[in-house]
Amino acid sequence: MNRVLIKNAKIVNEGTIFEGDVLIEDELIVEIGENISVKSSSTKIIDAEGNYLIPGAIDDQVHFREPGLTHKGDIASESRAAVAGGITSFIEQPNTIPNAVTQEILEEKYKIAEASSYANYSFMMGATNDNLEEVLKTNPKNVAGIKIFLGSSTGNMLVDNEAVLEKIFSSTPMLIAVHCEDEQTIKDNLAKYIEEYGDDVPVTAHHLIRSAEACYISSSKAIALAKKTGARLHVFHLSTAKEMELFSNKIPLEEKKITAEVCIHHLWFTNEDYATKGNLIKWNPAVKTADDRKALWEALLDDRIDVIATDHAPHTLEEKKQPYLKAPSGGPLVQHAVVAMFETFHQGKISIEKIVEKMAHNPAKIFKIEKRGFIKEGYFADLVIVNPGSPWNVKKENILYKCAWSPFENYNFKSRIMHTFVNGQLVYSNSKVKEIRAGKRLLFDR
């Protein structure tokens, strides 16, 4: 039996922080209490030394690039970076190559992850204009949800047929997650900038091309459709102040049919950072203004926004160094997401309890993930020890992404991930990922 006792931790769970111990046996948390003692000499004891013990973060939106785009990243490399960053479970998106738009292709991704993932995993089934039959075959017990791109993506994944959209929304009982940007608005904006600049459109125009208006038009339509059909809708990576009026904090999360997510980069950067970061912070939806960022923070703290995720989407540095019009959108984030949020705790913007709520508890509730996202007896031991006062600098040598760069390069973080457990296995400690591929397929209580 694998038995681990974590001693002297500040345990963060369900809005409280209390000092105590946690006993793990095999995959599960079996006891939480004060001064737990074990007689077995085979029990591994880890002294948390007053550091925070949090449930492993659940990142509900990543692009790990396998299959088909593995020069950018793969499930093994990016899940290694995730556990080093305190993310113990991820939900990956369908815009790989081939797109995960049939049940067979979707299951192939699960097979890859079963053999290679360091973290727990699930994959979204992708919708297109013509695969409703396949979408409706999706098993709600072992697939996270249905993903719809309402803005352009890899391959044939833009769903722009309104009749098809309504059919998907009204036909599936599963959670539907959406990327909301209005394609026509973006095309019109881009045409104006190309007319002005030719091929030399500056990256500083990105948030004006993929504008707040493009986001609002699309997200408001998706929400109206969800209300009309009764669909269970989760809106990914919100980026604008205007969209915040579309969401409510008047009812408990468990009763919400429409939920919202914000990503680390939209909470951290603004359009002013394009001048120094350039294409490294080129994301879709775009990083917007300081006023937008302020509104996102307000909505996060008052519970109109329910989840913090990464939209981790690596590209090679060579790809990112191309001119703005050719450089792809997206960037790597899983290794630095939890410490970035702890940095905002140090800045007085958010409590640690709230970070845990938005990065672990709420994704587990929204997706109805079985026995994860909380520090509870009988739950899987997906646990992370965070030292809030152990500064370190992000540099090439300690970046684990396959693409080998980070938008946080040269930043000094105050907090450090000390230990990460996945299913009771210590997969990360002493700044090293162990060669233990402990990840399991996520199951859903629905």
C-alpha positions in Angstrom: 0.0 0.0 0.0 1.1 3.5 -0.8 0.7 5.5 2.4 1.7 9.2 2.8 1.1 11.5 5.7 1.3 15.3 5.1 1.9 17.0 8.4 1.6 20.7 9.6 -0.2 22.0 6.5 -2.4 25.1 6.2 -5.3 23.2 4.5 -7.3 25.3 2.1 -10.8 23.9 1.4 -14.3 25.3 0.9 -13.6 28.8 2.0 -11.6 28.0 5.1 -7.9 27.6 6.0 -7.1 25.4 9.0 -3.9 23.8 10.3 -3.8 20.0 10.1 -2.6 16.7 8.6 -3.8 14.7 5.7 -3.3 10.9 5.4 -3.2 9.3 1.9 -3.7 5.6 1.3 -3.1 4.5 -2.3 -5.1 6.9 -4.4 -7.4 8.4 -1.8 -7.5 10.8 1.1 -8.5 8.7 4.1 -8.1 11.0 7.0 -8.0 14.8 7.7 -7.2 15.9 11.2 -4.9 17.3 13.8 -1.8 15.3 14.9 -2.5 12.2 12.9 -0.1 9.5 13.9 0.8 6.3 12.0 2.6 3.3 13.3 3.7 1.8 10.0 7.3 2.5 9.2 6.5 2.3 5.5 4.4 5.5 5.7 6.2 8.4 3.9 5.9 11.6 6.0 6.1 15.0 4.4 6.3 18.0 6.7 4.4 20.9 4.9 6.1 23.3 7.4 3.1 25.6 7.6 2.8 26.0 3.8 -0.5 25.9 2.0 -2.1 22.5 1.0 -4.6 23.0 -1.7 -6.6 20.7 -4.0 -4.8 20.3 -7.3 -6.0 22.8 -9.9 -8.4 21.6 -12.6 -7.7 23.5 -15.8 -10.8 23.2 -17.9 -9.3 24.6 -21.1 -6.0 23.5 -22.6 -4.6 22.7 -26.0 -1.9 20.1 -25.6 -1.4 19.7 -29.4 -1.6 15.9 -29.7 -2.2 14.5 -32.3 -1.0 16.4 -35.3 0.8 19.4 -33.9 3.3 17.8 -31.6 6.2 20.0 -32.7 4.5 22.6 -30.4 3.7 20.3 -27.5 2.3 16.9 -26.7 0.3 15.3 -23.9 3.4 14.0 -22.1 5.4 17.3 -22.2 2.5 19.6 -21.4 1.1 17.5 -18.6 4.6 17.4 -17.0 4.6 21.2 -17.0 1.1 21.1 -15.6 1.9 19.0 -12.5 5.0 21.1 -12.0 2.6 24.1 -11.9 0.1 22.5 -9.5 -2.5 21.6 -12.1 -3.5 17.9 -11.5 -6.3 17.6 -14.0 -6.9 19.1 -17.5 -9.7 19.2 -20.1 -8.2 19.4 -23.6 -9.9 20.9 -26.6 -10.8 19.2 -29.9 -8.9 21.4 -32.4 -6.0 19.0 -32.9 -5.2 17.3 -36.2 -7.4 15.5 -37.1 -10.1 17.5 -35.2 -11.8 15.4 -32.5 -15.2 15.4 -34.2 -15.9 11.7 -34.3 -16.1 9.3 -31.4 -13.3 7.2 -32.9 -10.9 10.2 -33.1 -11.9 11.3 -29.6 -11.1 7.8 -28.1 -7.7 7.8 -29.9 -6.8 10.9 -27.8 -7.9 9.1 -24.6 -5.6 6.2 -25.5 -2.6 8.5 -26.0 -3.3 10.2 -22.7 -3.7 6.8 -20.9 -0.2 5.9 -22.0 1.5 9.3 -21.5 -0.2 11.7 -19.1 1.3 12.8 -15.8 -2.0 14.5 -14.9 -5.7 13.5 -15.0 -7.3 14.1 -18.3 -10.5 14.6 -20.2 -11.1 15.7 -23.8 -14.0 17.7 -25.3 -15.9 16.4 -28.2 -15.9 19.0 -31.1 -18.9 20.2 -32.9 -19.0 21.2 -36.6 -21.7 22.3 -39.0 -22.3 18.7 -40.0 -21.5 16.2 -37.2 -24.6 16.4 -34.9 -25.1 12.6 -35.1 -21.5 12.1 -33.7 -22.0 14.8 -31.0 -25.1 13.1 -29.7 -23.2 9.8 -29.3 -21.0 11.4 -26.6 -21.0 9.6 -23.3 -21.7 12.1 -20.5 -20.1 9.8 -17.9 -16.5 9.9 -19.3 -16.3 12.9 -21.6 -16.2 16.5 -20.2 -18.5 18.2 -22.7 -19.1 19.5 -26.2 -16.9 22.3 -27.6 -18.2 24.8 -30.1 -16.0 27.4 -31.8 -18.0 30.5 -32.7 -14.8 32.1 -33.9 -12.3 30.6 -36.4 -10.1 27.6 -35.4 -8.0 24.8 -36.8 -9.7 22.8 -39.6 -13.4 22.7 -40.1 -14.5 23.7 -36.5 -16.2 27.1 -37.0 -19.9 26.5 -36.4 -21.6 29.3 -38.2 -24.9 27.7 -39.3 -27.5 29.1 -36.9 -29.9 26.2 -37.5 -27.2 23.7 -36.6 -26.3 25.7 -33.5 -29.9 25.7 -32.3 -30.1 21.9 -33.0 -27.0 21.2 -30.9 -28.1 23.5 -28.1 -31.5 21.9 -27.9 -30.4 18.3 -28.5 -27.6 17.6 -26.1 -28.0 17.4 -22.3 -24.2 17.8 -21.9 -22.3 20.9 -21.0 -21.6 23.0 -24.1 -18.4 25.1 -23.9 -18.0 28.0 -26.4 -15.3 30.2 -27.8 -17.2 33.4 -28.6 -15.9 35.9 -31.2 -18.0 37.1 -34.1 -16.2 36.1 -37.3 -17.7 38.7 -39.6 -16.8 41.6 -37.2 -13.2 40.4 -37.1 -13.0 40.0 -40.9 -14.3 43.6 -41.3 -11.9 45.0 -38.7 -9.0 43.1 -40.2 -9.8 44.4 -43.7 -9.6 48.0 -42.4 -6.2 47.5 -40.9 -4.8 45.7 -43.9 -6.0 48.6 -46.1 -4.1 51.0 -43.8 -1.0 49.0 -43.1 -0.7 46.4 -45.9 1.2 43.3 -44.6 2.7 45.3 -41.7 -0.3 45.4 -39.4 1.2 46.0 -35.9 0.4 43.5 -33.0 -0.8 46.6 -31.1 -3.9 46.5 -33.3 -4.8 42.9 -32.2 -7.4 43.9 -29.6 -9.0 46.3 -32.0 -9.2 43.7 -34.8 -10.5 41.0 -32.4 -12.5 43.6 -30.7 -14.7 43.9 -27.6 -17.6 44.2 -30.0 -16.8 40.9 -31.7 -16.7 39.2 -28.4 -20.0 40.7 -27.1 -21.9 40.0 -30.3 -21.0 36.4 -30.2 -21.3 35.7 -26.4 -24.7 37.5 -26.2 -26.0 35.4 -29.0 -24.8 32.2 -27.4 -26.3 33.1 -24.1 -29.6 34.1 -25.7 -29.7 30.7 -27.5 -28.9 28.8 -24.2 -31.8 30.6 -22.5 -34.1 29.8 -25.4 -33.2 26.1 -25.5 -32.4 25.5 -21.9 -28.9 24.3 -22.8 -26.1 24.0 -20.2 -23.6 26.6 -21.4 -20.1 27.4 -20.2 -18.5 30.5 -21.8 -14.7 30.2 -22.2 -12.0 32.9 -21.8 -14.1 36.1 -21.4 -12.1 39.2 -22.1 -14.3 42.3 -22.0 -16.0 44.6 -19.5 -19.2 44.7 -21.7 -19.6 40.9 -21.5 -19.8 41.0 -17.7 -23.4 42.3 -17.9 -24.4 39.0 -19.4 -23.6 36.9 -16.2 -25.3 36.6 -12.9 -24.2 36.1 -9.3 -27.7 36.0 -7.9 -28.0 32.2 -7.7 -25.7 29.5 -6.3 -23.2 27.9 -8.8 -24.9 24.5 -8.5 -28.1 26.1 -9.9 -26.5 28.1 -12.7 -27.2 26.9 -16.3 -24.9 29.6 -17.8 -21.4 29.8 -16.3 -18.3 31.9 -17.1 -14.5 31.5 -17.2 -11.6 33.9 -17.3 -8.0 33.1 -18.2 -4.8 34.0 -16.5 -3.6 36.2 -19.3 -6.7 38.3 -19.4 -6.3 38.9 -15.6 -2.6 39.7 -15.9 -1.8 41.6 -19.2 -3.4 44.6 -21.0 -3.0 46.0 -24.5 -0.2 48.2 -23.2 1.9 45.1 -22.9 1.9 44.4 -26.7 4.6 47.0 -27.0 7.1 44.9 -25.1 5.7 41.3 -25.4 4.5 41.5 -29.0 3.1 38.2 -30.4 4.0 36.4 -27.2 0.8 37.7 -25.8 -1.2 37.3 -29.0 -4.2 35.3 -27.9 -7.8 34.8 -29.2 -9.8 36.4 -27.7 -7.3 39.2 -27.5 -5.8 40.8 -24.3 -7.8 44.0 -24.1 -7.6 47.3 -22.1 -6.9 48.0 -18.4 -10.6 48.9 -18.0 -11.5 45.5 -19.4 -9.1 43.8 -17.0 -10.5 45.7 -14.0 -14.0 44.6 -14.9 -12.9 41.0 -15.2 -11.4 41.2 -11.7 -14.6 42.7 -10.3 -16.7 40.0 -11.9 -14.3 37.2 -10.7 -14.5 38.5 -7.1 -18.3 38.9 -7.1 -18.9 35.5 -8.6 -20.3 36.5 -12.0 -17.1 34.7 -13.3 -16.9 31.1 -11.9 -13.6 29.6 -13.2 -10.0 30.6 -13.7 -8.3 28.6 -16.5 -5.3 29.0 -18.8 -6.3 28.3 -22.5 -2.7 26.9 -22.6 -1.9 26.8 -26.3 1.8 26.5 -27.1 3.5 27.5 -30.4 7.2 27.5 -31.2 9.2 30.7 -30.7 9.9 30.6 -34.5 6.2 30.7 -35.2 5.6 33.5 -32.7 8.5 35.6 -34.2 6.7 35.9 -37.6 5.0 39.1 -38.5 1.7 39.8 -36.7 -0.5 38.6 -39.6 1.3 35.2 -39.8 2.1 34.6 -36.1 -0.4 32.2 -34.5 -2.5 33.0 -31.5 -2.0 31.3 -28.1 0.7 30.8 -25.5 1.9 28.3 -22.8 0.6 28.9 -19.3 0.0 25.7 -17.2 3.3 25.7 -15.4 2.9 29.3 -14.1 -0.9 29.6 -13.6 -1.2 28.8 -9.9 1.9 30.8 -8.9 0.6 33.7 -11.0 -2.6 33.7 -9.0 -0.7 33.5 -5.8 1.2 36.5 -7.0 -2.1 38.4 -7.2 -2.8 37.2 -3.7 0.4 38.9 -2.6 -0.8 42.0 -4.4 -3.9 42.0 -2.3 -6.3 41.4 -5.2 -7.7 38.0 -4.2 -7.7 35.5 -1.2 -6.1 32.1 -1.4 -9.6 30.6 -0.5 -11.0 32.3 -3.6 -8.1 31.1 -5.8 -8.9 27.5 -4.7 -12.6 28.0 -5.3 -12.1 29.3 -8.9 -9.3 26.9 -9.9 -10.3 23.6 -8.2 -13.8 23.6 -6.5 -15.8 25.3 -9.2 -14.4 23.4 -12.3 -15.2 20.2 -10.3 -18.8 21.4 -9.7 -19.4 22.8 -13.2 -18.3 19.7 -15.0 -19.5 17.4 -12.2 -16.1 15.7 -11.9 -16.2 12.6 -9.6 -14.3 12.9 -6.3 -11.8 15.7 -7.3 -11.3 19.4 -6.7 -11.7 19.2 -2.9 -9.7 18.1 0.1 -12.2 15.6 1.5 -12.0 12.1 3.0 -12.8 9.6 0.2 -11.7 11.9 -2.5 -8.7 11.3 -4.8 -5.5 12.6 -3.4 -4.8 15.3 -6.0 -3.0 17.7 -3.7 -0.5 20.6 -4.0 1.8 22.1 -1.4 2.5 25.8 -2.1 5.2 27.8 -0.3 4.0 31.4 -0.5 7.4 32.8 0.4 10.0 31.1 -1.7 10.9 33.4 -4.6 12.1 32.2 -7.9 12.8 33.5 -11.4 11.3 32.1 -14.6 14.1 31.4 -17.0 14.7 29.1 -20.0 16.4 26.4 -17.8 13.3 25.9 -15.6 10.6 26.1 -18.3 9.1 22.7 -19.0 7.0 23.4 -22.0 8.1 21.7 -25.2 8.1 25.1 -26.9 10.6 26.3 -24.3 9.4 29.8 -23.7 6.9 31.6 -21.5 5.2 35.0 -21.5 6.4 35.2 -17.8 10.1 34.8 -18.7 12.3 36.8 -16.3 9.5 37.4 -13.9 10.2 36.8 -10.2 7.4 34.9 -8.5 7.1 35.0 -4.7 5.4 31.6 -4.4 6.6 28.2 -5.4 5.0 24.8 -6.0 6.8 22.4 -3.5 5.0 19.1 -4.0 2.3 17.8 -6.4 0.3 14.6 -5.8 -1.8 13.0 -8.5 -4.0 10.1 -7.3 -1.9 9.8 -4.2 1.4 9.6 -6.1 4.1 12.2 -5.5 4.7 13.3 -9.1 6.6 16.5 -8.4 9.0 17.6 -5.6 12.4 19.4 -5.3 11.7 21.2 -8.5 11.6 17.9 -10.5 8.9 16.0 -12.2 9.2 12.3 -11.3 8.7 9.7 -14.1 5.4 8.6 -12.7 2.5 8.9 -15.2 -0.2 8.8 -12.6 -2.9 10.5 -14.6 -6.3 8.9 -14.9 -9.3 9.5 -17.1 -11.7 11.9 -15.4 -15.2 10.5 -14.8 -18.3 12.6 -14.3 -21.2 12.3 -11.9 -24.0 12.7 -14.5 
